[in-house]
Amino acid sequence: ESQPTQPLSISGHASAKHTQTAAPTILTRLLPLRALSSFPRPMATPATTPATMRAVQYDACGGGAVGLKHVEVPVPSAKKNEVLLKLQAATINPVDWKIQKGDMRPLLPRRLPFIPVTDVAGVVVDVGPGVKGLTAGDQVVAMLNSFNGGGLAEYAVASANLTVKRPAEVSAAEGAGLPIAAGTALQALRSIGAKFDGTSKPLNVLVTAASGGVGLYAVQLAKLANLHVTATCGARNMDLVKSLGADEVMDYRTPEGASLQSPSGRKYDGVVHCTIGVSWSSFQPLLSDAGRVIDITPNFSAILTSALHRVTFSKKRLVPLLLSPNKADLEFLVGLLKEGKLKTVIDSKFPLSDAGKAWQSSIDGHATGKIAVEIES
């Protein structure tokens, strides 16, 4: 099994995740899924975008996959510096169902009903005032505003500042895997000193939960930066993680894997920590003199430990990572996919009509890579 993962932290979400406009008013009548899927729908162009669309939402926190409802809602419109996308694929991140669970309250969800998911790919069908460099017909990857979500739907509005063109070499599902998971991996590695211009020092890095959504990207990106990679994952995924570039791979269920010690005796200059249940005291003796543990799922204890390290000027540090989405990173990652230097490992794909199954799969926590929802035309 994959090592259990937790959601990505939301960095004060106005800056750390995204900012957007109000969600559209939900129609009062909930329709059976089969009825919704039978509605005739013209091809999406700016002139023929329908008035309503199929979407998946929840009306209250809690409920898991059972709490998701298939609805018919108005298609949103692009405002200033926004683009309207006809979605082709979306990927689910653990943070999506953690928001539904209520773990991010009172910050998220900002209002109910709520259409979840932020990581999407699609085609631009309309552009709002002030948008430059994007036109109707462009294939794109985007990260939606986490306050409004919108990814489990046929159409969504995205900020032009977090929307990048998707080349033909990159499929919609592959591109949709990038924003949160690969973005987090990239920023975590940069936090420990990794560089991607060939000037990285020969650092040693540990990636925990290396077969999860963030972990698989972290292993590949670390190797692109010429780092030595030690990784932990479940036994069934060890060959995959090795094939993606890890120099040392350990089964986290074994005593050796649980110890997190490098089989070659290396001290870690950095740890991309993608799981839970490992204390700072376990990492500290494994770090080099100025080693850092980048915790992508920090709890309150981790935040206090990090604060203590800062005020005491500790050389070894625990650093909570608050993802700061930006267009430059997303363009860089899409470019790596295009060049074949980075892969999106897709665990499974579901149609929008089976979004509940995709949601439950993410909650179960055993996916290898990304879980994608494909939006049928």
Disulfide bonds with the S-S distance in Angstrom:
none
